[in-house]
Amino acid sequence: MEKKISKATMSRFPVYLKALRKMQHEGKETCLSSELFEITGIQDTTIRRDFTYLSKTDNFGRRGRGYDVKHLIDCLLYTSDAADD
C-alpha cells in the first residue's frame, strides 16, 4: 500500500530540490538532514519524515552518513512528476 503524501509535504519538495541542487553544484555527494535544515529552515525531523515518502525501503538515509544527494534529487523529481499525472 502506497503512502498518501500530504499537500504540506509536497509543497516542501521543491524547497528540498533547490537546496539539493545547490549542494550538488558545490560538489557535495551526501547530506545530513541537519545540513538541509541549515539551508531551508525546515526542521530536520520534518525533513526525515518527508523523505520516508520517497523510499520504498527503510534504509533510504544512513544515520551519521546522511542521504545520497543525486538519489534524493532523482526521487524528488520522480515523485513530483508522478504527482502531476
Secondary structure in CASP SS format (residue, H / E / C, confidence):
PFRMAT SS
TARGET T0000
AUTHOR 0000-0000-0000
METHOD secondary structure of the structure
MODEL  1
M C 1.00
E C 1.00
K C 1.00
K C 1.00
I C 1.00
S C 1.00
K H 1.00
A H 1.00
T H 1.00
M H 1.00
S H 1.00
R H 1.00
F H 1.00
P H 1.00
V H 1.00
Y H 1.00
L H 1.00
K H 1.00
A H 1.00
L H 1.00
R H 1.00
K H 1.00
M H 1.00
Q H 1.00
H H 1.00
E C 1.00
G C 1.00
K C 1.00
E C 1.00
T E 1.00
C E 1.00
L C 1.00
S H 1.00
S H 1.00
E H 1.00
L H 1.00
F H 1.00
E H 1.00
I H 1.00
T H 1.00
G C 1.00
I C 1.00
Q C 1.00
D H 1.00
T H 1.00
T H 1.00
I H 1.00
R H 1.00
R H 1.00
D H 1.00
F H 1.00
T H 1.00
Y H 1.00
L H 1.00
S C 1.00
K C 1.00
T C 1.00
D C 1.00
N C 1.00
F C 1.00
G C 1.00
R E 1.00
R C 1.00
G C 1.00
R C 1.00
G E 1.00
Y E 1.00
D E 1.00
V H 1.00
K H 1.00
H H 1.00
L H 1.00
I H 1.00
D H 1.00
C H 1.00
L H 1.00
L H 1.00
Y H 1.00
T H 1.00
S H 1.00
D H 1.00
A H 1.00
A H 1.00
D H 1.00
D C 1.00
END
